[in-house]
Amino acid sequence: MMMRDSWFRKVAKCLLLLTLTGVLWSLPFVRSETCNPNLKIRPVVDISASPENSRLPIGASITLTCTAEPRTIDAGYLDRWVNYIEWYDPQDNKVGAKCQQPSNMREYKRKLSCPLVLKNLTAEKFGRYTCQSGNGYIKHCTRKSFEIVIQGKQTRLIIPLINNSMSARWI
């Protein structure tokens, strides 16, 4: 009887470890997911901004929203739906909250959205923000970027022309 209990405990521990290992391996931050653009089963990603203008003054605020969904041809396969969306700053560090599907598959959404709110922009916060979205397949993820540019004063540029006249343009 004691030997039988010991055997069940060992089997239970092994099953628990295998389950945890499988769960951890499926998480993108554990497996260091890098997207492979040559793979076909990848989410379709779009970024919208509010305000829409990407040229902003220092001190302004902007909300970037990344929306991802499976390709139309993949929509019938739940394992090809979007699992997560995460944002990266101009230095390619994760920024903001990682958005994920609910743990209950019955509550999955075909289209997943993830906002990134940037308030009181400083010169260091300007640059290219990247959204990454992935599904249940390793390396089948998509990255898309949005660049926020400092709104500066216009400069008048005077260009000498071949016939010794001048042309002025605002840049």
Beta strands, then each sheet from edge to edge (+ up, - down):
strand 1: 44-50
strand 2: 55-56
strand 3: 62-69
strand 4: 84-88
strand 5: 94-100
strand 6: 112-118
strand 7: 127-134
strand 8: 141-150
strand 9: 156-160
strand 10: 166-170
sheet 1: 1+ 3- 6+
sheet 2: 2+ 8+ 7- 4+ 5-
sheet 3: 9+ 10-
end
